[in-house]
Amino acid sequence: MLLSFELSMPGVNSWNGKWSGVGNLYARVVNFGKTKKGEVKAREILDNRYFHYSFRDGWSAGVTVKEVNAKTAMQIRRKSKGFNGYDWMIDSILRDMTIVSPSERRE
């Protein structure tokens, strides 16, 4: 099973009210394989579909998750500009089913 994780910044606190990444695709595809364990984890993530994180400074991030087929996954991988340095958000979703920053995790 393939899941696409797409980053957005619904809360911006910039001088012009815009995120510099608007118009770019920041996405990553994760392959959960064909095992029962992988499918269960993928379905659990899909039950939420959207994860939100507040940076507590007026900025916030959103990660939208959807199931994709192999053809769509290839298109996403080709068009994506990476995950803009926020890969830790995907790692946190996979591990904790929520977004917890690395510094919050250490506390």
C-alpha positions in Angstrom: 0.0 0.0 0.0 1.3 3.5 -0.9 0.5 6.6 1.0 1.2 10.1 0.0 2.0 12.7 2.6 1.6 16.3 1.4 2.8 19.3 3.4 0.9 22.6 3.6 1.2 25.7 5.8 -2.3 26.7 6.7 -1.2 29.2 9.3 1.4 31.8 8.2 2.9 34.6 10.2 5.0 36.3 7.5 5.0 40.0 6.7 2.9 39.4 3.6 0.7 36.6 5.0 2.1 34.1 2.5 4.3 31.0 2.7 7.2 31.1 0.3 6.4 27.5 -0.7 3.0 28.2 -2.1 2.6 26.7 -5.5 5.2 24.0 -4.9 4.4 20.4 -4.2 6.0 19.2 -1.0 5.1 15.5 -0.7 6.6 12.1 0.0 5.3 8.7 -0.8 5.7 5.9 1.8 5.4 2.3 0.8 3.8 0.2 3.5 4.3 -3.0 1.6 1.8 -5.9 1.2 2.1 -7.3 4.7 -0.9 -7.4 7.1 1.1 -5.3 9.6 1.9 -2.6 7.0 -1.7 -2.5 5.8 -3.0 -2.1 9.4 -0.6 0.8 10.1 -1.5 2.5 6.7 -5.3 2.1 7.4 -4.8 3.6 10.9 -3.0 6.6 9.4 -5.7 6.9 6.7 -8.4 7.0 9.4 -7.0 10.4 10.4 -6.2 11.7 6.9 -5.0 15.1 8.2 -2.5 16.0 10.9 -1.9 19.5 12.2 1.1 21.0 14.0 1.4 24.4 15.6 4.8 26.0 15.9 3.4 28.3 18.6 4.7 31.4 16.8 1.7 32.0 14.5 2.8 29.4 12.0 1.2 26.0 11.6 1.7 23.1 9.3 -0.7 20.5 7.9 0.0 17.0 6.5 -2.6 15.5 4.3 -2.4 11.7 3.8 -4.1 9.8 1.0 -3.7 6.4 -0.6 -2.2 6.5 -4.1 -1.6 3.9 -6.8 1.9 3.3 -8.3 1.4 5.6 -11.3 0.3 8.5 -9.1 3.1 7.8 -6.6 5.6 8.1 -9.5 4.1 11.4 -10.6 4.3 12.8 -7.0 7.9 11.7 -6.6 8.8 13.4 -9.9 7.0 16.7 -9.1 7.7 17.0 -5.4 10.4 19.3 -4.1 11.0 17.1 -1.1 9.3 17.7 2.3 10.9 21.2 2.9 13.0 19.9 5.8 9.9 18.6 7.7 10.5 14.9 7.2 10.4 14.6 11.0 6.7 15.2 10.8 6.2 12.1 8.7 8.4 10.1 11.0 6.4 11.3 14.0 3.1 10.4 12.3 4.4 6.9 11.5 5.7 6.5 15.1 3.2 8.4 17.2 0.1 8.9 15.0 0.4 12.6 15.7 3.0 15.3 15.0 5.5 15.8 17.8 8.6 17.8 17.3 12.0 16.2 18.0 12.5 18.7 20.9 9.1 17.9 22.4 9.8 14.2 22.1 13.0 14.5 24.2 11.1 16.2 27.0 
